[in-house]
Amino acid sequence: MTETVELQQKSLSEIDSVATPTYDRERLRTGIVHVGVGGFHRAHQAMYLDRLLVEGGPDSLDWGICGVGVRPADAGMRDALGPQDGLFTLTLKHPDGAIETSVIGSIGEFLFAPDDPERVIEKLADPDTRIVSLTVTEGGYNFSPSTGEFDATAPDVVADLADGAVPVTVFGLVTEALRRRRERGVESFTVMSCDNIQGNGHMAHSVFLAFARLKNPGLADWISEHTAFPNSMVDRITPATPPELRAEVADRTGIDDRWPVVAEPFTQWVLEDSFSMGRPRLEDVGVQVVDDVTPYELMKLRLLNAGHQALCYFGYLMGYRFVHEATADPLIATLLRRYMASEGRPTLAPVPGVDLDEYTETLIERFGNPAIADTIARLCQDSSDRIPKWLIPVIRERLAAGGDVTLAAAVVASWTRYAEGVDENGDAISVVDPLADRLVPLARRSRTDTLAFVSDRSLFGDLADDDRFTGPYLAALGTLRRDGARATLEGLLG
């Protein structure tokens, strides 16, 4: 093995086999505080900011990133990025086998809120901080999937709402920082969501305002007037870092990165031009800065994200464990194309500058990239956060328009069958979902009480009352249990 070197122990100029930051990181100032530093943020937003810093410009060094971890699990990122001075490697894997690795330097600092919440609040309150961005997952916004209302009964939220509480949630930290900015006469930063939620900026506005009104109604009025919450659409397939990637990067480059990132070459970011204190010139590095993100986000959520859900449960039940393997199966590829063409696309408005036929084929190619080795298990996890936001809106809009929902209903059936926690060979399935303790028993109960799973109104609303949905849902579920996933797809698509 090539002798490895840790990122922080070797000057960037000494690393010749990979692209490295060419800007002076000593002069980097924090303009963006990002909550939820994971693989996707590092492969996407941090990468775009790194590109901007390399491009240079009069104020580019004012847009460095301070990462913030809020959850106990974020201690791992603290331990990885801290000793590396925020540096990490991003490896892009092309379908033809080509590999590119670069060192990303846009994260200048990482703070772990449980270690020192006061330090995090003061970083947020600092006048240099002009944007607070978020990748906290769909579930991190703490709202009901069926009503869209903020859940003020969540234990951490209740604790943060208490007088004199030391904040532990992103809502508590951000709200306290905004209180201090208001008190000190400092402008409000922008809250920029980068999560896969329809109208993510609107949702962020809704939940942060709901928390603030419960905590401090006067402050909530100030936030409503002065804080921008732009919508965005973000896209890059970024699987969880495989265990072997660290050694692979070290072998190829000599860099020992504690937590490297791997992603596909494709990337897209569509961002609404609505900011409280200005923004970096992201359009200079490929970001589409637009007046209305809606057409782009619906395209992505209802084709790519819902397409992943269409693939993952059927694929898992058919014995596949990697996304590219499932996509190579003609039945899965046909399911994806037909769902997108006949059920997903009819709910979309025209998307400026996008040929949807070409976009659909690009998605199939991206799903089929063997170099990424994205796991089906990753797509199956947290389904109770994903299906209600990505697929249920398609079903509702199709039903409202008098359209057919046969394939979308079959996807929900495949989720039900998967959530039983036992595959077609009788082997256990590890159902990773925040509601697993509730969903697994419901899925099993639906073998006798047929609509038990979809009668959960917090996830499905009143869909269990509509036989235009329950008819194809029960037909697919019955076939899945009697004949298996492959036979079910053959019957649906034949």
N, C-alpha and C positions, 0 to 999 in steps of 0.2 A: 504493500500500500504506500502511496505517496505520503511523505511526512506531512502531517497536517499542521495548520496554524490557526489559532483562534483569531476571530475578526479584530478584536480590540488590541491584539498583540502585534499586529503587522500593519504598517502604514499602507494606506490605500494605493499609493504609488508603487508599492512592491508587488501588488497582485496583478500579474500580466495576462492571465488566461480568461478573465471575466471583465465585463464593463463595471466600472466603479465610479462613485461620485467625483466630479471634477470641480465642484464648488467648495468653498471654504466652510466646513461645518462648524468651525469655531465661531463664525459670525452669524450662524443660524439663530433666528429669534422665533419664539413660539407665537404663531398667529392663529393656529388651529389646535384645539384640544379635542382629541378623538376618544370617545368612550366605546369600549368593546373591541380591542385590538385582537383580531384573530387572523386566520389565513386569508379570508376574503379581503379585509381591509388592507392587508399588507400587499396582496397581489393586485389591488385595484387603486383605491384612493391614494395610498402611500406611494405607489408606483407613479401615478400621474403627477403628484407633487414633486417626486424625484426628477421626473422629466422636466418639469417647469424650472426646477432649481438648476439643472444642467443647462437649459436654454439661457438662463440668466435674465437680466432685465433690471430696471431701476429699483424695484422693491421685492424681487423674488425671494431674497433671504429673510424677508419678514413673514414668510409663510411656512416655517417649520412646524412640525407636528409634535405635540406632547400626548403620548398615549396614556389612557387611564383605564385601569381595571377596577371593577366594582364588585364582581362576584368572587367568592373564595377560590373558584377554579382559575381565576386570572393570575393567581400567584405564580403559576407556571410560566406565564409570559413575562412577568417581572423578573423571574430567575433566569430566563433566557436572554432578554433584551438588555437588562441592566449591565451585566459584565461586558456586553458587546457594544456599549455606548449607543444602543438603539439600532445598530447595523444588523442587517440580515440578508440572506440570499434569496432571490426569486429565480426559479428555474421554469422555463417555458418548454413544453414538450409538444412537438409538431407530429401530425399523423404519419409523416414520412420518416420519422425517427430522428430528425434534427433536434438538437437540444441547445438552448441558450440559457446561460446563468449570468445574473448580474447582481451586484451588491447595491441595495437600496439604502439611502442615507437620510431620508426626509424625516424620520422619527428621531428627534434630538433628545427625547427624555421620556421615561415611563414612570408613572406614579400608580401605586397600588392603594386604593382608597381605604381599605381596612387597616393598613399600616398607619396612615396619617390623613384622616379625612379633612382636617383643617388645611393642610398643604394643598390638597386637591381643590378645595373651595377657593383658596386664595389664587391659585393658578387660573381658575375659571373667572375670578373677579378681576384679574389683572387687565388693565386697559389695552395691553398688547394683544390679548385674546379677542379675536374678532369673529371667529366661527367655532361653534361646538358641534362636532359631527358625531353621528351615531351608527354603529352596527351592533345592535343589542339583540338581534333576532326578532322574529315576528312576535314571539311571546313576551319580549321585553317591554312592550308598550302597555301591558297590563289592562287590556280591554276585552270585553266579551265579544267573541266572534259573531254571535247572533244579533246583538244590539249595538255593538260599537261603543258601548259606554265604559268609562273608566271604572275599574274595580277598586273602590276605596276600602274594601274589607280585607284586602291582602295583608297578611301580618306585618310585613316590612313597611308597607305604606302606612298602616295604622301607627306603627312605632315612629315613623318619620313625622307624622302629623302631630304628635304630642308636643306640648310646649317644652322648649329647651332641648329637644332631641338632637343628638349628634347624627347627621344624615347617614343612611346606609344605602339608599336607593339612588338611581340616577335622577329621579324626580326631586328628591330632597336636596341632593348636591347642587343641581342646576338652579333650583329655586332659591336656595340660600345665596348662591353666588350672584344671582340677579338682584336679590334684595340688597346686597352690599353695593352692587354697582349703582343701583338707584339712589341709595343713601349717600354715596360718594360723588354723585353727579357724573358717573361714567355711562357712556352709551351702552345699549344692550347689544350683546353679540347675536349672531344668527344661529339658530338651531337647525342643523342640516341633517336630515335623516337619509341614510344610505341603505335602508332595509327593504326587503321584498314585500312591501305592503302597498296596495293600491292607494294612491293619494298619501304617500308616506309623510309628506310635509303637513298635510291637513290633519293626519292622525297624530303626528307629534304635537301640533298646535292644540288639538283637542285634549290629549291626555296631560300635557304639561299645564295647560290652563285649568283643567279640572283639579289637579293636585294643588296648584297655587291658590285657587278660590277657596279650597278647604283650609289651606294654611294661612293665607293672608289675602283677603278679597281686594284690598287696595293695591297690593303688589300685582295681583292678577290683572287688574285693569291696566296698569302700567305695561306689563308684559304684552297684553293684547294690542296695545297701541304702538309699542316700540320694537317688538321682537319679530324678525322675519323667520318664516318656516318654509323654505322652498321645497317643492316636490322634486324628486329625482328618480331616474331609472338607472340601475346599475346592472352590469352583466359581465361575468367572466366565470366559467366553471372552475372552481377551486376546491379540489377534494381535500379531505383531512390529510395532513402530512403523513405519508407512509413511514413505518419505522426504519426502512432501509434507505430513505432519502439522505439522511445525514452522512452516512458512510459513502453513498454514491457521489454526493457533492464533494466530499473530502477527497475521494479517489480521483475525480476529474480535475479539481481546481486547487487542492491543497488547503482549502478553507474548512475549518471545523466550526460549523454554524450550529448552535444549540437547538435552534428550531427553524429550519429552512422551510420555504414555501414552494409548492409546485402548482402550476396552473396551465390552462390551454393558451395558445397564442391569441385567440380572439378576445377582444375587450371592447366594451361600450359603456359610455356614461352620458346620459342626457340629463341636463340640469336646468331647472327654472331660474331665470335671472332675477332673483328677489333676495337681496341681502341688506342687513341693517347697517353694517360698517364696511362695506366694500368686499371685494373678493379677489382671489388670484386670477390671473389671465389664463384660465384653464382651456379656453378655446384655442390657445396657441399650441397645446399639446394633445389635441384630438378630442376634447370634450365638446359635445353638442350643447351649447348654451341657448336655450329657447324660451319662448314666452309661455308655452303650454306643453307640459310633459305627458299629459294624459294619453294621447294615442300611442306613444312609445311604451309607456309602462303597461298599458293593457295588452299590447302585443306580446311583451315579454312575459307577463304574469300568466296570461291565458294560453300561450303557446309553449314557451320554454318551461316555465315552472309547472304548469298543469301537465305538460307533456312528460316531465320527469315523474309525476305522480301516476300518470297512465302507464308508464313503463315499469315502475319499481315493484309494485305488488305482484302484478302478473309475472314479471321477470323473476322475482324471488321464488314464487310458487312453482315456476317452470324449471327451477334448479340453477339459475344463473346467479352469480355473485358480483359480477362487474358489469357496469353500464354498457361498455362497448360490446361485450359478449351478447347481452340481451338485444342490443340494437341490430346486431348482425343476423338475428333470427327474423326471417321474412314476416312472420306473424306479428312480431312486436313492431317492426318497421311499418307494416301496413296499418296497424292500430294507430300509431302515431300520426301518420299522414291523414288517415280518415278522420280521426278526432279533430285534428287541426283544421282540416278543410271544411268539414260538415258541421262541427259544433263550436269549436273555438273561434274561428275566423268570422262567422256571421255575427258575433257579438262585438266586433271591432269597428271603429271608425277608420276612414282612410288615414294612413300613416305617412306623413310627408317624407318623400325621398326614399321610401322603402317599397320594394317589390315583394309582396307577401309570399308568392310562389318561391322566389329565390330564398327568402328568409326561412321558409319551412325546410327547404332542402339543406340549407346551411346548418339548421338545428340538427337534422339527422346526421350530417357529417360530423358535427361537433360531438354529439352523443356517442358516435362510433369511433372516436379517437382512442386507439388502444394504448397510446403512450401515457395518457393521463391515468389510466387504471382507477377511475372513479368507482367507488363501491355502491352497490345497490342498497346496502344497509344505511349509508349516509342519506340517501334519498327517502328511505322509509321512516327515518326517525322524525319525531316531533310532528307527526301527521295531523294531530289535532290543532296545531298552529297553522298548518299549510293548506290542507284541503278546504277549510272554511274560507280562506282568503283567496285561493287561486282557482279552485274548481267550482265551488258552490255558486259563486256569482255567475259563472257561465250557465249553470243549470237554471238558475232563476231567470236570467235574461232570455234564455231559449224558451222556457215555459211561458213567460210573459208574451213572447212573440208568436206563440203557437208552434214552436219548433220542436224537433225531435231531440231527445237526450239519451238515446240508447247507449252510446259509448261512454258518456260521462257517468251515467248510472252504473254501468258495468265497472268502471274504475272505483266507484264508491263500494260496490260489492266486493271487489278484489281487496280493498282496504279492510272491509269487515272480515273476510276470510283470513287475511294475514293476521289481523288483530286477535284471532282466536289463540295465537301463540303456538300453533302446531302446524308443521308443513305437510305436504302430501305423502311424505314417507313416515309420518308419525314422529319426526324429530322436533325438538323444541325450537321455537322462534323467540329470540330476545326482542321483545317489543319495547323500544326506547321512545318513550313519550311522556310528557308531564302528567297526562291523564291516564296512563296505562292501568293503574289500579282500578279505574272506573271502566275503561273501554274494553279490556280483555274479558271481564265477566259479562258485559253487555253483548260482545260479539259471540261468546259461547251461548248465552241465553237465547240469542236470535235463532238458534237451531230449532227451538220450539216456539218461542215468541218471536215470530219472523221479523217484525219491525222494531225489535228492542234497540238495536244499534242506532238506527237512523231516527228514532224517536227522541234522542237526546237533543232537546230544543236549543241548548246553549251552543251546539255545533251546527245543527241542520235547520233550525227554525221550524217551520211547519211543513217541510217537504214530505214527512211521513203521512200527511193528510192528502197528498196529491197523487192520484193513481197514475198520472202520466209519468211520474218519476218512480213510484213504488212498483209499477208493473215491470218495466225493464230491469229494475234493481233486483227484485225477487227472482226473476227469471235467470239472470246471470248468477246470482248467489246460489240458487239451486243447482245449476249446472256446475259451478265451481266445486261444490261439495260432492256432487254425484260423480262427475266425469273428470274433474281436474281443470287446471288453468289452460292447458294447451287445447283441449277439446272445446272449452268455452270460447276461446278466441276463434277457433276454426268455425264454430257455429255462428258467431257474431259477424265474422268477416267473409264467410264463404259465399 
